[in-house]
Amino acid sequence: MACKWAKRFNMRHLLQMMLMCAVAFQAACTSVVWNGGVYDADRAIDTHITHTLAHDQIHAFGRTAAGHLLMMGERHWYAVRDDVSQDLQRVLQAQLPAAYQITVPYTGSKSDTLPIVVHENQQFSSQFCLDYAIQNAKNPQQQAQENHILRQMQFQQQINPNLYRKCFAIVGSLHAPLSSLHGQNPPQSRSKIAVQLQIEQQHTQIQSNKLARNILLTPLALMADVAGGLVMLPALILGDLWE
């Protein structure tokens, strides 16, 4: 008796699941028309992003009137957003005898350039790591001082005990050089920092023949969606009542 009840229970719920799937498929006709078919490959309106490479060179650092870090390049000035600006500024102003090495996140590969992605609306983002190698391994007192400074700035010690690393993900806004973002002479960088720019551009392509086709098919697709719901939903309700 229990086996028969369990079998009826499983069959009833299987039927309900099949009907619900049918409702979902029937209600998707309009979406399929406008989203490029079943495989999203036949859109009337298609948007894609291209990337163009360019170069810049940061020669100085400053601060905006709001106190944000300002990286001054020859092509753009990069105002870093406040949530990471103070942390990066503290690292750049640290009293360490050697310079940082830019590395690639996750891999640790050395890089000769600072990667910056330029987005629309004059925004930018960058992900990079800074490595620092202890220079005074033969001087225990100086080595201890460098270790203390790096740990205070939350650098992570690597497998090599004399190598420290800290990674950043920064965002901010672009400005034209010599803009009125600061009111003081900017401090020069120890050395110029090469920047590799990746400029994002969004393109929208409209195919008029496919757009006209979708407009003509939309009323039929809407009717199919409504008809599917009218047929399947009562079946689901009756299925719940009939037990």
Order of alpha helices (4+ residues) and beta strands (2+ residues): alpha-alpha-beta-beta-beta-alpha-beta-beta-beta-alpha-beta-beta-beta-alpha
